Amino acid sequence: MGETVYVGNAGVDGATNAGWLLGHFAPPGEIRHSTDVEVKWGVHPPGQARSRWATGERRTTLLVLVEGCFRVELPDRTVRLAEPGDYVVWARGVDHSWFAERASVVLTVRWPSLPGYRADPPVLR
């Protein structure tokens, strides 16, 4: 039987996997391994942007602003998260991109956790 409790630091643990803390990519048998959900602690310097739009998304996503100012681009609108706790949810199949207007920390939850998806590294604009 694997661990039943894991204690860590999102900044430290996420640094080894582009911010992702929990999901299918964690070693099987580890408590952070899940095919149901993925969780990311995203730390973004000002001006950082997704390198290209995510298309053909097969997961539902929740993005919560912890600090900073973060913009999420969706096909029919732009959502600006400016106050801690502001959040946006988008469904499977909704293309998206993002931009850090100021240094930002965001918590992202996606479900389910599907292998084979990897975004290009973000870029500074």
C-alpha positions as CSV (number, residue, x, y, z in Angstrom):
1,M,0.0,0.0,0.0
2,G,1.3,3.5,-0.9
3,E,1.5,6.5,1.3
4,T,-1.8,7.8,2.7
5,V,-0.5,11.3,3.6
6,Y,1.9,13.5,1.7
7,V,3.1,16.9,3.0
8,G,5.0,19.2,0.7
9,N,5.4,22.7,-0.6
10,A,3.7,23.7,-3.9
11,G,6.6,25.9,-5.0
12,V,9.2,23.3,-4.3
13,D,7.3,20.2,-5.6
14,G,5.9,22.0,-8.6
15,A,9.3,23.2,-9.7
16,T,10.2,19.7,-11.0
17,N,7.1,19.4,-13.2
18,A,6.2,22.8,-14.6
19,G,4.1,23.5,-11.5
20,W,2.0,20.3,-11.6
21,L,1.5,18.8,-8.2
22,L,-1.0,16.0,-8.7
23,G,-2.2,14.0,-11.7
24,H,-1.5,11.0,-13.9
25,F,2.2,12.0,-14.2
26,A,3.0,11.3,-10.5
27,P,4.5,7.9,-10.0
28,P,1.8,5.1,-9.7
29,G,1.3,4.1,-6.1
30,E,2.1,7.6,-4.8
31,I,-0.8,9.4,-3.2
32,R,-0.3,12.3,-5.7
33,H,-1.0,10.0,-8.7
34,S,-4.5,10.5,-10.0
35,T,-6.3,9.9,-13.3
36,D,-9.3,11.9,-11.9
37,V,-7.8,15.3,-11.4
38,E,-4.7,17.5,-12.0
39,V,-3.6,20.3,-9.7
40,K,-1.0,23.0,-10.6
41,W,0.6,25.8,-8.7
42,G,1.5,28.3,-11.4
43,V,4.0,31.1,-10.6
44,H,4.2,33.5,-13.5
45,P,6.4,36.6,-13.9
46,P,4.9,39.8,-15.4
47,G,4.6,39.5,-19.2
48,Q,4.6,35.7,-19.3
49,A,2.2,34.2,-21.8
50,R,1.2,30.8,-23.0
51,S,3.3,30.2,-26.1
52,R,0.3,29.2,-28.2
53,W,-3.4,28.6,-27.8
54,A,-4.5,25.3,-26.3
55,T,-6.9,23.6,-28.7
56,G,-8.9,20.4,-28.6
57,E,-8.9,20.4,-24.8
58,R,-10.5,17.3,-23.4
59,R,-10.7,18.4,-19.7
60,T,-12.7,20.8,-17.7
61,T,-10.5,23.5,-16.0
62,L,-10.8,25.7,-12.9
63,L,-8.2,28.5,-12.5
64,V,-8.1,30.5,-9.3
65,L,-6.0,33.7,-8.8
66,V,-4.0,33.6,-5.6
67,E,-2.1,36.8,-6.2
68,G,-1.3,39.2,-9.0
69,C,-3.3,40.0,-12.2
70,F,-3.9,37.2,-14.8
71,R,-5.8,37.3,-18.0
72,V,-7.4,34.2,-19.5
73,E,-8.2,34.4,-23.3
74,L,-11.2,32.3,-24.4
75,P,-12.6,32.2,-28.0
76,D,-15.5,34.6,-27.2
77,R,-14.2,36.6,-24.3
78,T,-11.3,37.7,-22.2
79,V,-11.5,37.1,-18.4
80,R,-9.3,39.3,-16.2
81,L,-8.6,37.9,-12.7
82,A,-7.5,40.9,-10.6
83,E,-8.5,40.1,-7.0
84,P,-7.3,37.2,-4.9
85,G,-9.9,34.5,-5.2
86,D,-11.2,35.6,-8.7
87,Y,-11.7,32.5,-10.8
88,V,-12.8,31.1,-14.1
89,V,-14.1,27.7,-15.2
90,W,-14.2,26.5,-18.7
91,A,-15.6,23.3,-20.2
92,R,-14.0,20.5,-22.3
93,G,-13.5,21.6,-25.9
94,V,-13.0,25.3,-25.0
95,D,-9.7,26.7,-26.5
96,H,-7.8,29.0,-24.3
97,S,-4.6,31.0,-23.7
98,W,-3.3,33.2,-20.9
99,F,-1.1,36.2,-20.0
100,A,0.3,37.4,-16.7
101,E,-0.3,41.1,-16.5
102,R,1.6,41.3,-13.2
103,A,3.6,38.7,-11.3
104,S,0.9,36.2,-10.6
105,V,0.3,32.9,-8.7
106,V,-2.6,30.8,-9.9
107,L,-4.0,27.5,-8.8
108,T,-5.3,25.3,-11.6
109,V,-7.4,22.2,-11.3
110,R,-8.3,20.1,-14.4
111,W,-10.3,17.0,-14.7
112,P,-9.9,14.2,-15.7
113,S,-6.1,13.8,-15.7
114,L,-5.2,12.5,-19.2
115,P,-1.8,11.4,-20.4
116,G,-0.3,12.8,-23.6
117,Y,-1.0,16.4,-23.1
118,R,1.9,18.8,-22.7
119,A,1.9,22.5,-23.4
120,D,4.8,24.3,-24.9
121,P,6.8,26.3,-22.4
122,P,5.4,29.8,-21.7
123,V,7.1,32.8,-23.2
124,L,7.8,36.4,-22.0
125,R,6.3,39.1,-24.2
